[in-house]
Amino acid sequence: MSAGSFEPDRPYRLSSSVALRPEPFGALVYDFTTRKLSFLKTRLLVDVVRELENQPDARSALESAGVPRAEHPRYLEALAGLASAGTIVSAQRH
């Protein structure tokens, strides 16, 4: 998998350099390496990101977090953006 690519059938996790701070709208995302501040704009997206480490792949994280199936494409697009930004990273499963 090339850097920055996103494959929804693979495992992901929150980057170790990133912290989430819950907010009423979703969460603030701070990357301690790049010092970049960004936002997760819904609580459901926060739930998905937090669930990534507990699931075998990104699609399973959507299911586990309760994302309606009709919204999966939109959430996968959001996860692809988070992967591109380095907020989430590929996780190796053993």
SULCOR-V604007 format. One record per backbone hydrogen bond with DSSP energy under -0.5 kcal/mol. NH is the residue of the N-H (numbers start at 1). CO is the residue of the C=O. If there is no record, write none. Layout:
NH_CO / NH_CO
This chain:
5_2 / 8_6 / 10_7 / 13_89 / 15_87 / 18_15 / 19_30 / 21_28 / 22_20 / 23_26 / 26_23 / 27_40 / 28_21 / 29_38 / 30_19 / 30_28 / 31_36 / 32_17 / 32_30 / 35_31 / 36_31 / 38_29 / 40_27 / 41_39 / 46_42 / 47_43 / 48_44 / 49_45 / 50_46 / 51_47 / 52_48 / 54_51 / 55_51 / 55_52 / 58_8 / 58_10 / 59_8 / 61_57 / 62_58 / 63_59 / 64_60 / 65_61 / 66_62 / 66_63 / 67_62 / 71_68 / 72_68 / 72_69 / 75_71 / 76_72 / 77_73 / 78_74 / 79_75 / 80_76 / 81_77 / 82_78 / 83_79 / 84_80 / 85_81 / 86_82 / 86_83 / 87_82 / 88_82 / 89_13 / 91_11
